[in-house]
Amino acid sequence: MEKIGVVVKSPSIYYYIFRPFRGVEIDVGSFVATEVDGLRVISRITAIRHRNAATDPRLIAQFDDENVIREIKETLGIEDVLYYTEARAVVLGARVGRRILKPQKPVKPLSYVYRIVERELEEFFAPPEDGTYITIGRIRGTNISAKINAEKLVTHHCAILASTGAGKSWLAGVIIERLSLLDIPIIVVDPHGEYSAMSIPLTEEGKAVAEKVRIYVVGKVDTRPVDDAFEKRYGTRRVYTRIGINPRSLPLRTLEKLLDILYGLTDAQKRILEEGWQVATNYGERQPLTTVEELIREVLEGGKHAAPPGYAGEMALRGLEGRLRSLFYTSPIFITRYGEVYQGEPIKLIDPQSFVTTPALHILDISGLDSVDQQLFLAVFLDQIYRVATQRKNLTTFIVIEEAHIFAPSTPNALSKNYVVKIAREGRKFGLGLCLITQRPTKLDQDVVSQAMTQIFKRMINPSDLKYVATVAEHLEDPRPLRTLDETEAMITGISVPVPLLIVVGQRWTHHGGITPRIKREM
Ligand SMILES: Nc1ncnc2c1ncn2[C@@H]1O[C@H](COP(=O)(O)OP(=O)(O)OP(=O)(O)O)[C@@H](O)[C@H]1O
């Protein structure tokens, strides 16, 4: 075992500082070994500093004149003599059988530091337990596969947190591709319409992924510009199913909140709505699809006894009627009658059952909707998914939500928030896993983030985001290195990896839709 340095400081059980021997080349990100209580402990170098003992305060006190400095440098030769390198190494742990132990004592100063060969690293990073693993890249600085436990990733929720353009959706695409070959239903909530590109394969594996893709365009929105751009880029027309919501499947609380936000509701109108909506939706899980007019008639009929007597009651009923009509006719996500078509395409009713039982890659393109309709759609959709999930005992379903801070913000006012929170808190029992992606970690609801047991970080620059990350990521001792990651790199922490993994994300098997535009210079 080649000795390459010696520990000089060991302030905690998490890291130590060592002095590499003369002529030893080390890099940030490479791995070294040392010993604690007879265990061979693997560490990763996270920083290298060149220092000079001449920068000791007692000597600095003499540096008040160039001639003095020249004399010290040249005559005494201390520039070279007192120069040294030191490295900071973060302790990962010691492999003992199938487990990785974290030493509970700091490394002893003056312990030797050893070079480590790739084979030993491979054993160290090998999955510690049986299970299903996906490979999403390689450990940075090595050719070792970065494997993550698919079951834990999916069922215990995960979060991908990073700055904009840091490669979040590329990585999400890699994870989705690898998971989709495990034949589980995956649902992608796509507010930018970028995931449709997954229907275009780049590799052999990609063909199998692309075959599983089902694209849904939500609502009566014009998709022609998106479809034309898609055709221009990939040489083929995008194939999708247009879907909409039966107004009758709106949960009462969401409807009431929405009407109140959009138009305001009086107390009398709220009472009528509460009574009437219950009557109009008293059909169990499968609500019939009727015309909006029939629905409104049923609501008013069912709720009219809750209206105040006389003229005031009449006004409240008419006011509510107008509000319901405006909502259902102006929001593009509702189907207003049986057999409705838009731009010649039939609008199909969402079948939540198929989303949780068909092992496909369901991509919900909601890019044509404004943010209130996006939230409203997600509220209804997640409510339906949750309900069908509670009634089945079969496939685990992975729900990927891009721009999660819009749907579950730290503030209370998003229509979809309660539904995301509910799945984050209770979905695991019913096989529903979330993957929340955001470029605004501080804007995402803390409770939701704390339920994500795998956390994936990409480049992050904003100091308040870094500070926040340090508070939420229990496995990430120091978030500062996140500032220097490039878009191909990521740090994975939490229960689906044996130790925090710094990885280079793998190549895509299907096309990546989110290309960062480059400014071209005309020549
Ligand atoms: N692992 C990777 N290998 C090669 N290129 C990558 C990788 N990850 C990302 N990129 C490139 O970096 C750019 C940004 O990636 P991506 O679209 O995933 O970022 P993002 O964080 O999702 O951005 P936004 O916040 O704007 O949605 C893309 O052009 C993509 O091609």
The ligand as an ORCA input file, in Angstrom:
! r2SCAN-3c Opt
* xyz 0 1
  N     -24.886     15.172    -18.493
  C     -24.863     16.019    -19.531
  N     -24.060     15.767    -20.585
  C     -24.013     16.617    -21.639
  N     -24.728     17.765    -21.733
  C     -25.540     18.075    -20.721
  C     -25.661     17.222    -19.556
  N     -26.525     17.777    -18.711
  C     -26.943     18.911    -19.310
  N     -26.366     19.098    -20.499
  C     -26.580     20.244    -21.410
  O     -26.699     21.402    -20.591
  C     -27.792     22.216    -21.002
  C     -28.732     22.515    -19.842
  O     -29.284     21.287    -19.385
  P     -30.801     21.168    -18.881
  O     -31.729     21.604    -19.954
  O     -30.966     19.794    -18.350
  O     -30.763     22.220    -17.711
  P     -31.907     22.618    -16.681
  O     -31.234     22.760    -15.365
  O     -33.042     21.667    -16.763
  O     -32.303     24.013    -17.273
  P     -33.614     24.913    -16.969
  O     -33.514     25.335    -15.561
  O     -33.413     26.035    -17.943
  O     -34.783     24.037    -17.274
  C     -28.493     21.494    -22.151
  O     -28.203     22.171    -23.346
  C     -27.909     20.107    -22.170
  O     -27.711     19.725    -23.509
*
